[in-house]
Each structure stands twice: as structure tokens, then as C-alpha cells.
């Protein structure tokens, strides 16, 4: 078998066999096939696409290129959630404890933030003492005992994805839907959960900028999961505005706690409730109506909040921060973004909002960038809301005073104002299962 022949076959629209795909993936991971030939194959896939069977074979081979988690030592059905990324996306911090409080088992491996999207692990590590690196025995025991653990993704999970993504990034093939689907699902399959709920974000702060492409991506990922024996649901959510009002590690932790207390922004509450319900239904906890009732009770009784505090304590963190969020350190400097005219916020460039948070120190520009957990932005006026001259639209937080003014100037360009109120935006846009697509 020769990689040249595999490239030629795909270039001409042929369907690659499992053996051909695995030959290419394994050869690249082991450095037996050079970058330039895999780059040619990626470009052929970009233009020719992949059949569902090809896509499953690629994902399966990528998933098996490194460690795969066998969660059979954890009792019951294991349910996972994954987001394709966004700005202000702290849903795991609230959803996972709620699901565990209602009887679900969440053995979650999460990532760090890079670029304008935040990472769950960075947010958790803003709590003093919080350990996100557990060995397998600790991880399994904790989920069996508590129903929940959130740890960092092992470097040995799907190493083929890391190499292929780095190559896609420099060969203009990042935006290939089959390659995106394989990248995401290879890590999810390797993580080992039985059931998976996907949050496919759509809009200016997401990788998928329009609904049509997002549905296609969701369908591809659901097909991959189902072929691998995982029950799958994908929910498409609006990322044309930041989620909630907080963007930044400490303040997003605080907002997650507020949601578990029954407070916080309406859009964040709705999305958390939707995902928690879907995860509970998949894990066999009841009907949608029964799971809705359980979730409301878990919030009202404080069981969801207690589950988050217990998880933090079990992983070495100071759980008093969950009950006393005032203990999170405040940024040394802040600057308000003040409205200069009356009208409405008619549009926000959410990616630019996320990049502003990175400028302030809340995110990473490179893998080695340091995070300032106190840095970030609170948004008080978002798309569709009426504003008056002098209103505070947002407040920026940073540990260095000299970065506030340029960050504010950058953020101002993310807003568009007008005199006519825009149409209301939905938070939940669609649901994709193996059988159908439901538009909301």
C-alpha cells in the first residue's frame, strides 16, 4: 500500500477503505508518512468530502491512535456533554453537578481554552487547590462515589487529532466539516462514555457561522457516534451573543454558582436546563417531564450546588469558594463601556468579544500563555436590548491598567447600534438525533 495511491484515489472522488484510512493515520502518527503527503490527502478530503462510512473509519482510527478510556468499572450509564466552543460557555460547570444530583453519572474529560474560546479546566483551576489531573483509579472511584468528576484531557487521548489539527491549521483545511466532525468525535469516543449530548454552537462566536452548516456538522457527529454504539443527541445553540453575562474564569465560575442557586441570566439558565434534561433522559432517569421536575428540585433544594462543592472538595479545591463566591479575587483595575447614544444593540460580533477577553488576560493567544483568572468582561446590554446614553454596556476587568483602554476600543467595534429593535433571538435553535432534525 502506498500513500500516493490513497491520495490519488481520494483526489478522484473514490471511497477509501478502512485499511487505507488507518494506513494514512498510523503512518502519520508514527512519522513514517511526511506532512506534505498528509496535507495533500487533507486537501483532497476538503474538496471531495467523505462518505459516512469513511468518516466513521477515520474517527475510529484517530480515537484508537492513543489511550482509550474503559469506563466499565464505573457503575451505570455514563453520559457526557461536549461543546464545539464559544464565548462565555460555562455550561459544564452547572450542568454536570445537576445531572449528578439527579442520579446521572458524569465522567468528564474537559479541555483548556485556546484563542477566543474558554476552557472548563481553566475555570475550575481558578479555585485554589483544585486538581484536574487524577489517575484512573481516583477518577473511577470518584465518579462511583459522587456521580461526577471533571478532569483534564490526557495528552495521550487521540494523539492523531493533535497532529492532524496542527497540520489543518496551516494548510487551510480547518473548516472541512468531515474533518471537524472526526476531530471532535475521536476525542469523545476515546473518552469512553455510553451516551453523548453535543452542544453545537452557531453564530459569530462559534466555529459554525450559519445554521445550515451547523446542522450538517451535527448530523455527521451523530452518525459517527451511533455507528460506534453511542446514543447521541445534538442541540444547536445560539452563539451570536456571548452566553450569559460573564466572560472570564473567576466570574464564569461565579455565574455557574448563581445558576445552581436558581439565579443568573435567563439564556444561561435555559441552555443549562436543556442540556441537563437531555443527559438525564439519555441516562435513563425518566421522561422529559420527570427530568424537568428533578432538575427544578435539585436547584430549589441546593442539591446541585452541593454536588459542585463536593466535587471541588474531592479534587482538592477550597469548596468554601462555592458557597462564598465573594472569596474569588477581584481584578485590580476595571473600565466601563458607556453608551454614547440612545437606541438598541442590533448586533454583536461575539468572536471579537472573546478576543477582547483574551487581550485582558482571560484567555490564551498561544498554548503557553498564562491565564489571569480575575480578568474578563461582564456584559450588561446585549443584542436586542434598549440602551440610553450613559448606560453601562459592559465592564472590563484586568490586572494591568494599561491594557484596558486598547481592549475597550477593540470591544466597541464588536457592537452595532440602531434605532429599530431587532427580532428576538432564540437560545436553542435545533435538535438533531439519528432519526430527525427538529427546528425551533
C-alpha positions in Angstrom: 0.0 0.0 0.0 1.3 3.5 -0.9 0.1 6.9 0.4 0.5 8.2 -3.1 -2.2 5.8 -4.3 -4.5 6.8 -1.4 -4.1 10.5 -2.2 -4.8 9.8 -5.9 -7.9 7.8 -5.1 -9.4 10.4 -2.9 -8.5 13.2 -5.3 -10.6 11.5 -7.9 -13.6 11.1 -5.5 -13.1 7.4 -4.7 -14.2 6.0 -1.3 -11.3 5.0 0.9 -11.3 1.7 2.7 -10.8 1.4 6.4 -7.4 -0.2 5.7 -6.3 2.8 3.6 -7.5 5.4 6.1 -5.8 3.6 9.0 -2.6 3.2 7.0 -2.5 7.0 6.4 -3.3 7.9 10.0 -1.0 5.4 11.7 1.8 6.3 9.2 1.5 10.0 10.0 1.4 9.5 13.8 4.5 7.3 13.6 6.3 9.8 11.4 6.5 7.3 8.5 4.5 9.5 6.2 5.6 13.1 5.8 3.5 16.2 6.4 3.3 17.2 2.7 1.6 13.9 1.7 -1.0 14.0 4.5 -1.6 17.7 3.7 -2.4 16.6 0.1 -4.8 14.0 1.5 -6.5 16.5 3.7 -7.0 18.9 0.8 -8.4 16.0 -1.3 -10.9 15.3 1.6 -11.7 19.0 1.8 -12.8 19.1 -1.8 -14.2 15.6 -2.2 -15.8 15.1 1.2 -16.2 11.7 2.9 -19.0 9.1 3.0 -20.5 8.3 6.4 -18.5 5.0 6.5 -15.3 6.8 5.6 -15.9 9.4 8.2 -16.6 6.7 10.9 -13.5 4.8 9.9 -11.3 7.9 10.1 -12.8 8.9 13.5 -12.4 5.4 14.9 -8.8 5.2 13.7 -8.0 8.6 15.3 -9.7 7.6 18.5 -7.6 4.4 18.7 -4.3 6.2 17.9 -3.7 6.6 21.7 -5.3 5.8 25.0 -9.0 4.9 25.1 -10.8 5.1 28.4 -12.6 1.9 29.5 -15.3 3.2 31.9 -16.8 -0.2 32.6 -15.5 0.0 36.2 -18.0 2.9 36.8 -21.5 1.6 37.6 -24.4 2.6 35.5 -24.8 4.6 32.3 -22.1 7.2 31.7 -23.3 10.3 30.0 -21.0 13.0 28.5 -21.5 16.5 27.1 -19.3 18.4 24.7 -19.5 21.9 23.3 -18.0 22.9 20.0 -16.9 26.1 21.7 -18.0 29.7 22.3 -17.7 32.8 24.4 -19.0 32.7 28.0 -19.7 28.9 27.7 -19.5 27.7 31.2 -22.4 25.2 30.9 -20.4 22.1 32.1 -19.8 23.8 35.5 -23.6 23.9 36.2 -24.9 21.0 34.1 -22.6 18.2 35.3 -23.4 18.8 39.0 -27.1 19.0 38.3 -27.1 15.7 36.3 -25.1 14.0 39.1 -27.5 15.4 41.7 -30.4 13.8 39.8 -28.8 10.3 39.6 -26.7 10.6 36.4 -23.0 9.5 36.1 -20.8 12.1 34.5 -17.1 11.1 33.9 -16.0 14.2 32.1 -12.7 15.0 30.4 -12.5 18.7 29.5 -10.0 20.9 27.8 -8.3 24.3 28.3 -9.1 27.4 26.4 -7.2 28.5 23.3 -7.9 31.5 21.2 -11.2 33.3 21.9 -13.0 30.2 23.4 -12.7 29.5 27.1 -11.9 26.2 28.7 -13.7 24.4 31.5 -10.4 23.3 33.2 -9.1 26.8 33.4 -12.3 27.9 35.1 -12.2 25.1 37.6 -8.5 25.8 38.4 -9.4 29.4 39.4 -10.5 27.7 42.7 -7.4 27.4 45.0 -6.1 23.9 45.3 -8.3 22.4 42.6 -6.7 19.4 41.0 -7.8 18.4 37.5 -5.2 15.7 36.9 -6.5 12.4 38.6 -5.2 8.9 37.9 -7.6 6.4 36.5 -8.3 4.7 39.9 -9.1 8.1 41.6 -11.3 9.1 38.6 -13.3 5.9 38.6 -13.7 5.8 42.4 -14.8 9.4 42.5 -17.5 9.0 39.8 -18.8 5.8 41.5 -18.9 7.6 44.9 -20.1 11.1 43.8 -21.6 10.6 40.4 -19.2 13.2 39.0 -15.7 14.1 38.2 -14.3 16.7 35.7 -10.6 16.3 34.8 -8.2 17.5 32.2 -8.0 15.5 29.0 -4.9 13.3 28.9 -2.2 14.2 26.3 -2.4 10.5 25.2 -6.1 10.8 24.1 -6.4 10.8 20.3 -2.8 12.0 19.5 -3.6 11.6 15.8 -6.1 14.5 16.2 -3.4 16.8 17.7 -1.1 16.2 14.8 -3.8 16.4 12.1 -5.3 19.6 13.6 -1.9 21.3 13.7 -1.5 20.4 10.0 -5.0 21.5 9.1 -4.3 24.8 10.8 -1.5 25.7 8.4 -3.0 24.1 5.2 -6.4 26.0 5.1 -8.4 22.8 5.8 -9.6 23.6 9.3 -13.2 24.4 8.0 -13.8 21.0 6.5 -17.0 19.6 8.1 -15.9 16.0 7.9 -12.5 16.8 9.4 -14.2 18.9 12.2 -16.6 16.0 13.0 -13.7 13.5 13.1 -11.6 15.8 15.3 -14.4 16.3 17.9 -15.7 12.8 17.9 -12.4 11.0 18.0 -11.8 12.5 21.5 -15.4 11.8 22.6 -15.1 8.1 21.5 -11.8 7.7 23.2 -13.2 9.2 26.4 -15.5 6.2 26.8 -19.0 7.5 27.8 -22.1 5.5 26.7 -24.3 8.4 25.8 -23.2 11.9 24.5 -25.0 15.2 24.2 -23.4 17.6 21.9 -23.7 21.4 22.1 -23.1 22.6 18.5 -22.8 26.4 18.8 -23.9 28.6 15.9 -23.1 32.3 15.1 -20.4 34.9 15.2 -18.8 33.4 18.3 -18.8 29.8 17.0 -16.9 27.8 14.5 -20.1 27.2 12.6 -21.3 30.7 11.5 -24.6 29.6 10.0 -27.4 27.2 10.9 -27.2 25.1 7.7 -23.5 24.2 8.2 -24.1 23.6 11.9 -26.9 21.1 11.2 -24.6 19.3 8.7 -21.9 19.0 11.3 -24.3 17.8 14.0 -25.7 15.2 11.7 -22.2 13.9 10.8 -21.2 13.7 14.5 -24.4 11.9 15.4 -23.8 9.4 12.7 -20.3 8.7 13.9 -21.4 8.2 17.5 -24.3 5.9 16.6 -22.0 3.8 14.3 -19.7 3.5 17.4 -22.6 2.3 19.5 -23.1 5.5 21.4 -26.6 7.1 21.7 -26.3 10.7 20.5 -28.2 13.9 20.7 -27.0 17.2 19.3 -28.5 20.6 20.4 -27.7 23.7 18.3 -27.4 26.8 20.5 -27.1 30.5 19.6 -23.6 31.9 19.9 -24.4 35.2 18.0 -24.1 36.8 21.5 -22.0 35.8 24.5 -23.6 33.2 26.7 -24.8 34.7 30.0 -23.2 38.0 31.1 -19.7 36.8 32.3 -16.7 36.0 30.2 -13.6 35.2 32.3 -12.5 32.4 34.6 -13.4 33.6 38.1 -16.6 35.4 37.0 -17.8 32.5 34.9 -17.4 30.2 38.0 -19.5 32.7 39.9 -22.2 32.8 37.2 -22.3 28.9 37.3 -22.8 29.0 41.0 -25.6 31.6 40.6 -27.4 29.3 38.1 -27.2 26.4 40.6 -28.9 28.8 43.1 -31.7 29.5 40.7 -30.4 32.9 39.6 -28.2 34.2 36.8 -29.0 35.2 33.2 -32.1 33.7 31.6 -30.3 32.5 28.4 -27.7 30.6 30.5 -30.4 29.0 32.7 -32.4 27.8 29.7 -29.4 26.3 28.0 -28.2 24.6 31.2 -31.6 23.2 31.9 -32.0 21.9 28.3 -28.6 20.0 28.4 -29.1 18.6 31.9 -32.6 17.3 30.9 -31.2 15.7 27.7 -28.4 14.0 29.6 -30.8 12.7 32.3 -33.2 11.3 29.7 -30.3 9.5 27.8 -29.1 8.1 31.1 -32.5 6.6 31.8 -33.5 8.8 34.7 -37.0 9.4 33.4 -39.2 11.2 30.8 -38.5 14.8 29.8 -41.3 15.9 32.2 -39.9 13.8 35.0 -36.4 15.1 34.5 -37.5 18.7 34.3 -39.1 18.2 37.7 -36.0 16.6 39.2 -33.8 19.5 37.9 -36.1 22.1 39.4 -36.0 20.3 42.7 -32.2 19.9 42.6 -31.9 23.7 42.2 -34.5 24.5 44.8 -33.1 22.1 47.4 -29.5 23.1 46.7 -28.5 19.6 45.8 -26.9 20.7 42.5 -24.8 23.3 44.3 -23.8 20.8 47.0 -22.7 18.4 44.3 -20.4 21.0 42.7 -19.0 21.9 46.2 -18.4 18.2 46.9 -16.7 17.7 43.6 -14.4 20.6 44.2 -13.5 19.3 47.7 -12.9 15.8 46.4 -10.5 17.2 43.8 -8.5 19.1 46.4 -10.1 22.5 45.9 -11.4 25.0 48.5 -15.1 24.3 48.4 -15.9 27.4 50.5 -15.5 29.4 47.3 -18.7 27.7 46.0 -20.7 28.9 49.0 -18.9 32.2 49.3 -18.1 33.5 45.8 -17.0 36.8 47.2 -13.8 35.0 48.0 -12.8 35.0 44.3 -10.2 37.8 44.0 -11.3 40.9 42.2 -9.3 42.3 39.3 -7.2 45.3 40.4 -8.5 47.5 37.6 -11.7 47.9 35.7 -13.2 50.2 33.0 -16.8 50.7 31.9 -18.0 50.7 28.3 -20.6 53.5 28.3 -23.3 54.0 25.7 -22.7 57.2 23.7 -26.3 57.3 22.2 -29.8 56.1 22.7 -31.1 53.2 20.7 -30.8 49.4 20.5 -27.9 46.9 20.4 -28.7 45.4 17.0 -25.7 43.1 16.6 -22.6 41.9 18.4 -19.5 40.2 17.0 -19.2 37.5 19.7 -15.8 36.4 18.4 -14.5 39.9 18.9 -15.9 40.0 22.4 -14.0 36.8 23.1 -10.8 38.2 21.7 -11.3 41.3 23.9 -11.3 39.0 26.9 -8.1 37.4 25.7 -6.5 40.9 25.4 -7.4 41.4 29.0 -5.6 38.2 30.1 -8.7 35.9 30.4 -7.6 33.6 27.6 -4.6 32.2 25.7 -3.2 33.5 22.4 -0.8 30.5 22.4 -0.7 27.2 24.3 2.0 28.7 26.6 0.1 31.9 27.5 -0.6 32.5 31.2 -4.2 32.9 32.3 -5.3 35.8 34.6 -8.3 34.3 36.3 -9.6 37.6 37.6 -9.6 39.2 34.1 -12.7 39.3 31.9 -15.8 41.1 30.9 -19.4 41.5 32.3 -22.0 42.4 29.6 -25.0 44.3 30.8 -26.5 45.1 27.5 -26.6 42.5 24.6 -28.3 42.2 21.2 -31.9 43.3 21.2 -31.7 45.4 24.3 -32.6 49.1 24.5 -29.9 51.5 25.7 -29.8 55.1 26.7 -26.8 57.4 26.5 -24.8 56.9 29.7 -25.8 53.3 30.3 -23.0 50.9 31.1 -23.0 48.3 28.4 -20.1 46.2 29.8 -17.3 46.4 32.4 -13.8 45.2 31.6 -11.5 43.7 34.3 -7.7 43.4 34.2 -4.7 43.2 36.4 -2.8 45.7 34.3 -4.3 49.2 33.9 -2.6 49.9 30.5 -4.4 47.2 28.7 -7.9 48.4 29.5 -8.1 51.3 27.0 -7.0 49.4 23.9 -9.3 46.5 24.9 -12.2 48.8 25.3 -11.5 50.3 21.9 -11.4 46.8 20.4 -14.7 45.8 22.1 -16.5 48.9 20.8 -16.0 47.7 17.3 -17.9 44.5 18.2 -21.2 46.4 18.8 -23.6 47.7 16.2 -26.4 50.2 17.3 -29.6 51.3 15.6 -32.9 52.9 16.3 -35.0 49.8 15.4 -35.2 46.9 17.8 -34.0 43.7 16.1 -36.0 40.4 16.1 -35.7 38.4 19.3 -33.1 35.7 19.2 -33.7 32.1 20.2 -31.3 30.4 22.6 -32.0 26.9 21.4 -32.1 26.6 17.5 -32.4 22.9 16.7 -32.1 19.4 17.9 -30.5 16.6 15.9 -31.0 12.9 16.5 -30.2 9.8 14.4 -33.8 10.0 13.1 -34.6 13.6 12.5 -33.8 17.3 12.7 -36.2 19.5 14.8 -36.0 23.3 14.2 -37.2 25.6 17.0 
